[in-house]
Amino acid sequence: NWINRNADTGLMLGEKDCWGQGYAYETWYLLLEYAFDRLGLHKISAGATVDNVASATTLQKLGFQLEGTWRDLYFIDGKFCDVLMFGLLQQEFRRNDRNKL
């Protein structure tokens, strides 16, 4: 959204043997760096289903703040599931010392 200088984004690693190896963190970091430094965005939003603890943890390690829960947002495997919604502001990303590859 160029007018409001924000974006919604998501990430999916489909190969399970790639999970837990830091690829998500590195990918998110590079995406955020590009969004804030090159595109000049102010805020990035992302979500993780409530049962996806690894994704929620990765977002929080990057500095994302939990902003709320969207109830029954997705229909997966025959049931509705809630999604935790996170947001990260440009200045939060810049001051987060953990954001180093």
Beta strands, then each sheet from edge to edge (+ up, - down):
strand 1: 6-9
strand 2: 43-49
strand 3: 65-76
strand 4: 79-89
sheet 1: 1+ 2+ 4- 3+
end
